[in-house]
Amino acid sequence: MISTIHPIPAFSDNYIWAIREAGSNRICVVDPGDAHPVIDYLNSNDYQLSDILITHHHPDHTGGIQALLDSYDCRVIGPGSSGIQGLSEVVKEDDRIEVFGQTLSVIEVPGHTLDHIAYYCEEQELLFCGDTLFAAGCGRLFEGTPVMMNTSLSKLSSLPQQTQVYCTHEYTLANLKFAAAADPENILLKRRIEVEEAKRADNKPTLPSSIELELETNPFLRCNEDGLKKSAATRLGREPADNVEVFSALRAWKDSF
């Protein structure tokens, strides 16, 4: 069973999630872009690395794989379509893997990249979603299309509302600033800004989030709401044709916000 999930800070705003097995010193890490903070964390706590989960091919999520393999005998699991070096197990949509006695389902979520996947633990309602769904935001469309990303976000937003969302960047305050501009009448959003600003002022992570909180305050999951449709129409200069066009207009606005 998974007992704790700890954020290992990396680079300027990445989190490498360290998942600990209950009653054990075994650790699984998610998206180790840099091996050094992971090795420091393991050594400081006398932990042993047993598994690495990868969500997509970007270097800030994969760059530490080889150095960790040089020091630890561990599985490396990830998507196979982009040639990530060091994988020992390739997974795709609907595959299931076992980590510390818990089953994690693989969900393909292209948009940010074409190979992007997420891992969902139904037993403990945990989601590790890389750069697809962020707290109050979503990833840039580097490789995919608005249709792809909108579909991917719909998959994730349909998970149980209690699901804890572990994304991999501390982008929350910047995302909330945009959300407030796009969804200015959202009272729940205004309250969330206060809560998250207090966390950062105390040097605490804003993560994990939850699916419930994202459905209430994340503009990219609320493209069917009148307020977001109005904002998209203002950007487009006309009424959007559908929710995908609302999403596309909001994402383009965020890119230059």
C-alpha positions in Angstrom: 0.0 0.0 0.0 1.1 3.6 -0.6 1.7 5.4 2.7 3.1 8.8 1.8 3.7 11.0 -1.3 6.4 13.6 -1.0 7.3 16.4 -3.4 11.0 16.5 -4.3 11.7 20.0 -5.8 13.7 20.1 -9.0 14.8 22.9 -11.3 12.8 26.1 -10.8 9.3 24.7 -10.4 9.2 21.0 -11.0 8.1 18.4 -8.4 9.3 14.8 -8.6 6.8 12.8 -6.6 8.3 10.2 -4.2 5.8 7.5 -3.4 6.6 5.4 -0.4 5.4 1.9 0.3 3.7 1.5 3.7 5.9 -0.3 6.3 8.9 -0.3 3.9 11.8 1.9 2.7 11.0 1.4 -0.9 10.3 4.4 -3.1 8.8 5.0 -6.5 9.4 8.3 -8.2 7.4 10.0 -10.9 9.1 12.0 -13.7 12.7 12.4 -12.4 14.0 15.1 -14.6 17.1 15.5 -12.4 18.7 12.6 -10.5 20.6 14.6 -7.9 17.7 15.7 -5.7 16.2 12.2 -5.9 19.5 10.6 -4.8 19.9 13.2 -2.0 16.3 12.4 -0.8 16.9 8.7 -0.9 20.2 8.9 0.9 19.0 11.3 3.6 16.1 9.0 4.5 17.8 5.6 3.9 15.2 4.8 1.2 15.7 2.4 -1.7 14.4 3.2 -5.2 12.4 0.4 -6.7 10.3 2.0 -9.5 10.3 5.1 -11.8 7.1 6.2 -13.6 7.4 8.5 -16.6 4.5 10.4 -18.1 6.1 11.9 -21.3 9.4 12.4 -23.1 10.3 16.0 -22.1 13.8 16.2 -20.6 12.6 17.8 -17.4 10.7 14.6 -16.8 13.2 12.1 -18.1 16.7 13.6 -17.7 17.5 11.7 -14.5 16.6 8.2 -15.6 20.1 7.0 -16.6 21.9 8.4 -13.5 19.3 6.7 -11.3 19.7 3.4 -13.2 23.4 3.7 -12.7 22.9 3.7 -8.9 19.7 1.6 -8.4 18.2 -1.6 -9.7 14.7 -0.4 -10.5 11.8 -0.7 -13.0 11.3 2.2 -15.4 7.8 2.4 -16.8 6.5 4.8 -19.4 5.1 5.4 -22.9 6.9 3.7 -25.8 6.1 5.9 -28.7 8.7 8.6 -28.3 11.9 6.5 -27.7 12.5 7.3 -24.1 15.8 5.8 -23.1 16.0 3.4 -20.1 12.4 2.1 -20.1 12.1 -1.5 -18.9 8.3 -1.6 -19.4 6.3 0.2 -22.0 2.6 0.9 -21.3 -0.4 2.2 -23.1 -4.1 3.0 -22.6 -5.9 0.6 -20.2 -2.7 -1.2 -19.2 -2.4 -1.8 -15.5 0.7 -1.9 -13.4 1.2 -2.8 -9.8 3.2 -0.5 -7.5 3.4 -1.4 -3.8 0.4 -3.7 -4.0 -1.8 -1.0 -5.6 -3.0 -1.2 -9.2 -2.4 1.9 -11.3 -4.3 2.2 -14.6 -2.7 3.9 -17.6 -4.7 6.7 -19.2 -3.5 8.1 -22.6 -3.8 11.9 -22.5 -2.2 13.4 -25.6 -2.2 17.1 -26.1 0.9 18.6 -24.3 2.8 15.8 -26.1 1.6 13.0 -28.3 3.0 10.3 -26.0 1.6 11.7 -22.7 0.1 9.3 -20.2 -1.3 9.5 -16.7 -1.4 6.9 -13.9 -4.5 6.5 -11.8 -4.8 4.5 -8.6 -8.4 3.7 -8.0 -8.0 2.1 -4.6 -6.5 5.2 -3.1 -7.9 7.8 -5.6 -4.5 9.2 -6.7 -3.7 10.7 -10.1 -0.2 11.4 -11.4 -0.8 13.4 -14.6 2.5 15.1 -15.5 1.9 18.2 -17.6 -1.7 17.5 -18.8 -3.8 18.7 -16.0 -2.3 21.4 -13.7 -3.8 23.0 -10.7 -6.1 25.7 -12.2 -4.6 25.1 -15.6 -3.4 22.7 -18.3 -0.3 22.1 -20.3 0.7 23.9 -23.5 -0.1 22.2 -26.7 3.4 21.5 -28.0 2.5 18.5 -30.1 -1.2 17.8 -29.9 -4.4 19.6 -30.9 -7.1 21.4 -29.0 -9.4 18.4 -29.7 -6.8 16.0 -28.3 -6.2 18.0 -25.1 -9.9 18.8 -24.5 -10.6 15.0 -24.8 -7.7 14.2 -22.5 -8.9 16.7 -19.9 -12.4 15.3 -20.1 -11.0 11.8 -19.3 -9.3 13.1 -16.2 -12.2 15.3 -15.0 -14.5 12.3 -15.2 -12.5 10.5 -12.4 -14.0 10.5 -8.9 -14.1 14.0 -7.5 -12.2 13.0 -4.4 -9.2 12.0 -6.6 -6.0 13.7 -5.5 -4.2 15.4 -8.5 -0.4 15.2 -8.5 0.9 17.3 -11.4 4.5 18.1 -11.8 4.9 21.9 -11.8 4.3 24.7 -9.2 2.4 26.8 -11.7 -0.7 27.3 -9.5 -0.6 31.0 -8.7 0.1 32.0 -12.3 -2.7 29.7 -13.5 -5.1 31.3 -11.0 -4.2 34.8 -12.2 -5.3 33.8 -15.7 -8.3 31.9 -14.4 -9.5 35.0 -12.5 -9.2 37.0 -15.8 -11.1 34.4 -17.8 -13.7 33.5 -15.1 -14.1 36.7 -13.1 -17.5 36.0 -11.5 -16.4 32.7 -10.0 -16.7 33.1 -6.2 -15.1 29.7 -5.5 -12.1 30.8 -7.6 -11.6 33.9 -5.5 -11.6 31.8 -2.4 -9.1 29.4 -3.9 -6.7 32.2 -4.7 -6.6 33.2 -1.1 -5.9 29.7 0.1 -3.2 29.0 -2.5 -1.5 32.4 -1.9 -1.3 31.6 1.8 0.4 28.2 1.1 3.0 29.8 -1.1 3.6 32.6 1.4 4.4 29.8 3.9 6.7 28.1 1.3 4.3 25.1 1.1 3.3 23.3 -2.2 -0.1 24.1 -3.6 -0.3 20.4 -4.6 -2.0 18.0 -4.6 -5.2 19.4 -5.9 -8.4 17.4 -6.4 -10.7 16.7 -9.3 -13.5 18.4 -7.4 -11.5 21.6 -6.9 -10.4 21.6 -10.6 -14.0 21.2 -11.7 -15.0 24.2 -9.6 -12.1 26.6 -10.5 -10.1 25.4 -13.5 -11.2 27.3 -16.7 -10.0 24.5 -19.0 -12.4 22.1 -17.3 -15.3 24.6 -17.4 -15.6 25.3 -21.1 -19.4 24.6 -21.0 -19.9 27.4 -18.5 -21.5 30.7 -19.7 -18.8 32.8 -18.1 -16.0 31.0 -20.0 -18.0 31.0 -23.2 -18.4 34.8 -22.9 -14.6 35.2 -22.4 -13.9 33.0 -25.4 -16.4 35.0 -27.5 -14.6 38.2 -26.6 -11.3 36.7 -27.7 -12.7 35.3 -30.9 -14.9 38.3 -31.8 -17.8 35.9 -32.2 -19.7 33.1 -30.5 -17.6 29.9 -30.2 -19.0 27.0 -32.1 -18.6 24.4 -29.4 -16.7 23.6 -26.2 -13.5 22.7 -28.1 -13.4 26.2 -29.6 -13.9 27.7 -26.1 -11.0 25.6 -24.9 -8.8 26.6 -28.0 -9.5 30.3 -27.5 -8.7 30.1 -23.7 -5.5 28.1 -24.3 -4.3 30.6 -27.0 -5.1 33.5 -24.6 -3.2 31.8 -21.8 -0.1 31.2 -24.1 0.3 35.0 -24.3 -1.1 36.0 -20.9 
